[in-house]
Amino acid sequence: MSRISSFNHATNAVSREAEDDAKTAPGSEQVELTISQMSRLYGVSLRTLRFYEDRGLIKPRREGSARYYRGVDRVRMEMILRGKKLGFTLTEINDLIGSKGANETPDLEEQLQPQQIVNQIGHLERQRTEIDSAIERLRATHSRLLQGAAA
């Protein structure tokens, strides 16, 4: 099983588990998840979810100090995580997803403009060059240290 399909399988299993434990919103048939369920479902910390809320990326329903995440929050969370995987900052992701709702596609790539894609590819290529250079320096340093220890 490939890493992606394995990830999707695990995510779907956690999703079913979280939704089984979920609460139905008062006056609606919409399933809501608690912060713990969202955390497990998306593999992020409670602190991350609170941070995204503070940044206005997700807007859970509040009941006292409890947070309840609706379908729209789950769609936005998928878009946030997809944007992060593509190397975008949270500010850029917020600009991209804007006020997208639960009825809209969670496919962040469809929101991108051609120039944004070109710019992001350039940014990621520069990062890759910097990472490759850092790896080379560390390997050289490691090699020198091993040679010095052997002498």
Rosetta blueprint (number, residue, H / E / L):
1 M L
2 S L
3 R H
4 I H
5 S H
6 S H
7 F H
8 N H
9 H H
10 A H
11 T H
12 N H
13 A H
14 V H
15 S H
16 R H
17 E H
18 A H
19 E H
20 D H
21 D H
22 A L
23 K E
24 T E
25 A L
26 P L
27 G L
28 S L
29 E L
30 Q L
31 V E
32 E E
33 L E
34 T E
35 I H
36 S H
37 Q H
38 M H
39 S H
40 R H
41 L H
42 Y H
43 G L
44 V L
45 S L
46 L H
47 R H
48 T H
49 L H
50 R H
51 F H
52 Y H
53 E H
54 D H
55 R L
56 G L
57 L L
58 I L
59 K L
60 P L
61 R E
62 R E
63 E E
64 G L
65 S L
66 A E
67 R E
68 Y E
69 Y E
70 R L
71 G H
72 V H
73 D H
74 R H
75 V H
76 R H
77 M H
78 E H
79 M H
80 I H
81 L H
82 R H
83 G H
84 K H
85 K H
86 L L
87 G L
88 F L
89 T L
90 L H
91 T H
92 E H
93 I H
94 N H
95 D H
96 L H
97 I H
98 G L
99 S L
100 K L
101 G L
102 A L
103 N L
104 E L
105 T L
106 P L
107 D L
108 L H
109 E H
110 E H
111 Q H
112 L L
113 Q L
114 P H
115 Q H
116 Q H
117 I H
118 V H
119 N H
120 Q H
121 I H
122 G H
123 H H
124 L H
125 E H
126 R H
127 Q H
128 R H
129 T H
130 E H
131 I H
132 D H
133 S H
134 A H
135 I H
136 E H
137 R H
138 L H
139 R H
140 A H
141 T H
142 H H
143 S H
144 R H
145 L H
146 L H
147 Q H
148 G H
149 A H
150 A H
151 A L
